[in-house]
Amino acid sequence: MTESTTHRRGRGEDAIYLDEAKNRYVGAISLGFGTDGKRLRRKVTGRTKQEVRDKLKALHGELDRGLRTSSTYTVRQAVDDWLRGGLPGRWERTRSIYQEALTPLLEHIGAKPLRELTAGDVRSGLDALTGRLSTRYLQIARASLARAIRYAEAHDLVGRNVATLVDPPKGRVGRPSRSLTLHQARALLRAAGESRLNAYVVLSLTVGIRTEKARELRWDHVDLEGKPEADHPVPPSVAVWRSVRQGGDTKTAKSRRTLALPQTAIQALKEHRKRQAEDRLAAGPLWQDHDLVFASAVGTPLDAANVRREFRKITEAAGLWHRLGAAGLAPHFCVLDVRGRRAHRGDRQAGRAQPNGDDRTGLPA
């Protein structure tokens, strides 16, 4: 008579058994006991015992590396966690930019478990968006996804950041340039002549200061006289050291710089200072002194809506609203010379490659 024997699992070995209700094999790894005395287990499933053994081997590898991945933790959840906890000290506007750039990509890969995401998945998702998004937005989407996965990686939720292995593709052609011709720049200056924002427009147009830095500019950072008699003459200048960003700092250390002022901007700022002195007298005890160059009639800071509303009046008077729209003063001005070539651009001008900007643009000195 043949005796049937059963193999008893050795101490410390993983359990593999058939779940008849689901008709699948289940593998379990014991992780010890929790604080409540219950045994802690991690389980995997498969159609065959060999498939389960392979998954158990991979799971052991993750546990040995200190990872705690989950088959239910998706790419979308990883992105949400990063947006919620991985951007300390950032403005809500910054979060919204990242979220806006990632939303189309998550339509393609958001439901995929993060630990199963591959570089091919990321590449396919980005390629599917090349007809919808610009190259810049695709770059932001890829970089944001890489940062979200890195945040999950730091919390032991994934073992590899596959987004860093992918280069963003080229997207659709962006909008037409909003660069101003010499004629348009002069028209804008004429239209701004009687506006409270005249000096604001002149400074942005001739020096290239971004609007978020102009709104935070203080008088103690403006030198309208300079030191022409010094051994090394110092021209009139403006120190761009602050912005309306959270904390008051500029976006990067390189953004903090001192820019020479052309005569047009010097004259506009002197007239603006006289007008502000009149506002101070008229406001009396209601005046709030923040030492701001550009402020309301009672000295309080301007917000973006104030600037856009007044700037629209100026551009409509100059016949340029259709060209500049709401983004006219931000992120930069770009002026074309008489031959239609780019004469200066705010982000480049801020580095003062062309100190005064007047000779090349033909703007009044």
C-alpha positions in Angstrom: 0.0 0.0 0.0 1.3 3.4 -1.0 1.4 6.0 1.8 0.8 9.6 0.9 3.0 12.2 2.5 2.6 16.0 2.7 5.5 18.3 2.7 5.6 20.6 5.7 6.8 24.1 5.1 10.1 24.8 6.8 10.6 27.4 9.4 10.9 30.9 7.9 9.8 29.7 4.4 7.1 31.6 2.6 3.6 30.2 2.3 2.1 29.3 -1.1 -1.4 28.1 -1.3 -4.4 27.8 -3.8 -7.3 30.2 -3.3 -10.0 28.0 -4.7 -12.6 30.8 -4.7 -10.4 32.9 -7.0 -8.7 30.0 -8.7 -5.3 31.7 -8.1 -2.2 30.9 -6.1 -1.4 33.1 -3.2 2.1 33.7 -1.7 2.6 35.3 1.7 5.6 36.6 3.5 5.5 37.0 7.3 6.7 40.3 8.6 6.4 39.5 12.3 3.7 40.8 14.6 2.1 44.2 14.9 1.6 46.2 18.1 -1.9 44.6 18.4 -0.4 41.1 18.4 -1.6 40.2 14.9 0.7 38.7 12.4 1.8 41.1 9.6 1.9 39.6 6.1 2.6 40.8 2.5 0.8 38.8 -0.1 1.1 38.3 -3.9 -1.0 36.3 -6.3 -0.5 34.5 -9.6 -1.9 31.9 -11.9 0.8 29.4 -11.2 3.1 28.6 -8.3 6.1 29.6 -10.3 4.7 33.0 -11.0 4.0 33.4 -7.3 7.6 32.3 -6.4 9.0 34.9 -8.8 6.8 37.6 -7.2 7.8 36.5 -3.8 11.5 36.8 -4.8 11.0 40.3 -6.1 9.1 41.2 -2.9 11.9 40.0 -0.8 14.3 42.1 -2.8 12.2 45.2 -2.1 12.0 44.4 1.6 15.7 43.9 1.8 16.1 47.4 0.3 13.6 48.9 2.8 10.9 49.5 0.2 7.2 49.2 0.9 5.6 49.4 -2.5 2.0 48.7 -3.1 0.1 47.3 -6.1 -2.7 49.8 -5.4 -0.5 53.0 -5.1 -0.9 54.7 -8.4 1.0 57.4 -10.3 -1.8 59.8 -9.7 -1.7 59.2 -6.0 2.1 59.8 -6.0 1.6 63.1 -7.8 -1.1 64.2 -5.4 1.1 63.4 -2.4 4.0 65.4 -4.0 1.8 68.4 -4.7 0.4 68.3 -1.2 3.5 67.6 0.8 6.6 67.9 -1.5 6.5 71.6 -2.2 7.0 73.4 1.2 7.1 77.1 1.1 5.9 77.3 -2.6 3.1 79.6 -3.7 -0.3 78.0 -4.6 0.3 79.4 -8.1 3.4 77.3 -8.4 1.5 74.2 -7.4 -1.2 75.0 -9.9 1.3 75.3 -12.8 2.7 71.8 -12.0 -0.8 70.4 -11.6 -1.9 71.9 -14.9 1.1 70.5 -16.7 0.7 67.0 -15.2 -3.1 66.7 -15.7 -2.9 65.7 -19.4 -0.1 63.2 -18.8 -2.0 61.6 -15.9 -4.9 60.9 -18.3 -2.6 58.4 -19.9 -0.5 57.0 -17.0 -2.3 58.2 -13.8 -4.1 54.9 -13.1 -1.0 52.7 -13.4 0.5 51.4 -10.2 3.6 53.4 -9.5 5.9 50.3 -9.0 4.8 49.0 -12.5 5.5 52.3 -14.3 8.2 52.0 -17.0 10.2 54.5 -19.0 8.2 53.3 -22.0 5.0 54.2 -20.3 6.2 57.8 -19.6 7.6 58.2 -23.1 4.3 57.0 -24.7 2.3 59.3 -22.5 4.4 62.3 -23.4 4.4 61.4 -27.1 0.6 61.3 -27.1 0.5 64.9 -26.0 2.9 66.4 -28.6 -0.1 67.6 -30.7 -1.7 69.3 -27.6 1.0 70.8 -25.6 4.0 73.1 -26.3 7.6 71.8 -25.9 7.9 73.9 -22.8 4.8 72.4 -21.2 6.0 68.9 -22.0 9.3 69.7 -20.3 7.5 70.9 -17.2 5.3 67.8 -17.2 8.3 65.4 -17.5 10.3 67.3 -14.8 7.3 67.5 -12.5 6.6 63.8 -12.8 10.3 63.0 -12.1 10.1 65.2 -8.9 6.9 63.4 -7.8 8.4 60.0 -8.3 11.6 61.2 -6.4 9.3 62.2 -3.5 7.7 58.7 -3.5 11.2 57.2 -3.8 12.3 59.2 -0.7 9.4 57.6 1.2 10.3 54.1 0.1 7.3 53.7 -2.2 9.2 52.9 -5.4 12.6 51.6 -6.1 13.5 53.5 -9.3 12.7 56.8 -10.9 11.9 55.9 -14.5 10.9 59.5 -15.5 14.5 60.5 -15.3 15.3 58.1 -18.1 13.1 59.9 -20.6 13.8 63.0 -22.6 10.7 65.2 -23.3 9.7 65.3 -27.0 9.1 68.4 -29.0 5.5 69.7 -28.8 3.4 71.8 -31.0 4.5 75.2 -32.2 3.9 77.9 -29.6 2.0 81.1 -29.9 3.3 83.9 -32.2 5.8 86.2 -30.5 4.4 89.3 -28.7 7.6 91.3 -29.3 7.1 95.0 -29.9 8.4 96.8 -32.9 10.0 100.2 -32.3 6.9 101.9 -33.5 4.7 99.9 -31.1 7.0 100.6 -28.2 6.9 104.3 -28.8 3.1 104.1 -29.1 2.9 102.3 -25.8 5.1 105.0 -24.1 2.9 107.8 -25.4 -0.3 106.0 -24.2 1.1 105.5 -20.8 2.2 109.2 -20.4 -0.8 110.3 -18.3 -1.3 107.0 -16.5 -0.3 106.3 -12.9 1.6 103.3 -14.4 3.7 105.4 -16.7 6.9 104.9 -14.7 6.0 101.2 -14.3 5.7 100.8 -18.1 8.8 102.8 -18.9 10.9 100.8 -16.4 9.6 97.5 -17.6 10.1 98.4 -21.3 13.5 100.0 -21.1 15.2 97.9 -18.4 13.3 94.6 -18.6 12.2 94.3 -15.0 9.5 91.6 -14.5 6.2 92.7 -13.1 6.5 90.7 -9.9 9.8 92.5 -9.1 8.6 96.0 -10.1 5.6 95.7 -7.7 8.0 95.0 -4.8 10.6 97.6 -5.7 11.4 100.0 -2.9 12.8 103.6 -3.1 15.9 102.7 -1.1 16.8 100.3 -4.0 16.6 103.1 -6.6 19.5 105.5 -7.2 18.5 108.2 -9.6 21.8 110.2 -9.4 24.6 107.6 -9.5 28.2 108.6 -8.8 29.5 110.2 -12.1 32.5 111.8 -10.3 33.8 108.7 -8.7 37.1 107.1 -9.9 34.9 104.3 -11.4 31.8 106.2 -12.4 28.5 104.6 -11.2 25.5 105.2 -13.4 22.0 105.7 -12.0 20.6 102.3 -11.2 17.9 100.1 -9.7 18.6 97.1 -7.4 16.3 94.2 -8.2 16.6 92.2 -5.0 13.0 91.5 -4.1 9.8 90.2 -5.7 6.2 89.5 -4.6 7.0 85.8 -4.4 6.4 84.1 -1.1 9.1 85.3 1.4 9.9 88.3 -0.8 12.9 86.7 -2.5 13.6 86.5 -6.2 13.2 83.3 -8.0 16.9 82.5 -8.2 20.1 84.1 -6.8 21.0 85.2 -10.4 17.8 87.2 -10.5 19.1 89.5 -7.8 21.1 92.2 -9.7 21.6 95.9 -10.1 20.6 97.4 -13.5 21.7 100.7 -15.0 18.9 103.1 -15.8 18.5 104.9 -19.1 17.6 108.6 -19.0 14.0 107.9 -20.1 13.5 105.7 -17.0 15.2 108.3 -14.7 12.9 111.1 -15.8 9.8 108.9 -15.5 10.8 107.8 -11.9 11.4 111.4 -10.8 8.0 112.5 -12.1 6.5 109.4 -10.4 8.1 110.3 -7.1 6.6 113.8 -7.2 3.2 112.4 -7.9 3.5 109.9 -5.0 4.5 112.8 -2.7 1.2 114.5 -3.7 -0.7 111.3 -3.0 0.9 111.2 0.5 -0.2 114.7 1.3 -3.7 114.0 0.0 -4.1 110.8 1.9 -2.9 112.3 5.2 -3.3 109.9 8.1 -4.6 107.2 5.8 -1.2 106.9 4.1 0.6 103.6 4.8 4.3 103.9 4.3 5.8 100.8 2.8 8.6 102.7 0.9 7.2 101.1 -2.3 8.0 102.8 -5.6 4.7 101.6 -7.1 1.8 101.8 -4.7 -1.8 102.7 -4.5 -3.1 106.2 -3.7 -2.7 105.4 0.0 0.6 103.7 -0.2 -0.5 100.1 -0.1 1.0 97.4 -2.4 -0.4 96.9 -5.8 -1.8 93.5 -6.7 -1.7 91.9 -10.1 -5.3 92.7 -10.8 -4.6 96.5 -10.2 -1.8 96.4 -12.7 -3.7 94.4 -15.3 -6.7 96.6 -15.2 -4.7 99.8 -15.6 -2.4 98.2 -18.2 -5.4 97.2 -20.3 -6.4 100.9 -20.6 -2.9 101.8 -21.8 -2.7 99.0 -24.4 -6.2 99.8 -25.7 -5.3 103.4 -26.1 -2.1 102.4 -27.9 -4.0 99.9 -30.1 -2.0 97.0 -28.8 -4.4 95.1 -26.6 -5.0 92.5 -29.3 -1.2 91.9 -29.5 -0.2 92.0 -25.8 -3.4 90.9 -24.0 -3.2 90.3 -20.2 0.4 89.1 -20.4 1.8 92.3 -21.8 4.0 93.2 -18.9 4.8 89.7 -17.9 6.9 87.8 -18.0 9.0 90.2 -20.1 9.1 92.9 -22.7 10.8 92.2 -26.0 11.5 95.1 -28.4 12.4 94.7 -32.1 14.8 97.2 -33.7 14.0 99.0 -37.0 15.1 95.9 -39.0 12.7 93.6 -37.0 15.5 91.9 -35.1 15.2 91.2 -31.3 16.9 94.2 -29.6 16.5 93.1 -26.0 14.5 90.8 -23.9 13.6 91.1 -20.2 15.3 87.9 -19.0 18.4 88.7 -21.0 18.2 92.4 -20.5 18.2 91.8 -16.7 21.8 90.6 -17.1 22.6 93.9 -18.7 24.3 92.7 -21.9 23.2 96.1 -23.3 23.4 98.4 -20.2 21.1 101.2 -21.5 19.1 99.5 -24.2 18.5 102.8 -25.9 21.1 102.8 -28.7 19.9 99.6 -30.2 16.1 100.0 -29.7 16.0 103.7 -30.8 13.9 104.5 -27.7 14.4 108.1 -26.4 17.5 108.3 -24.2 
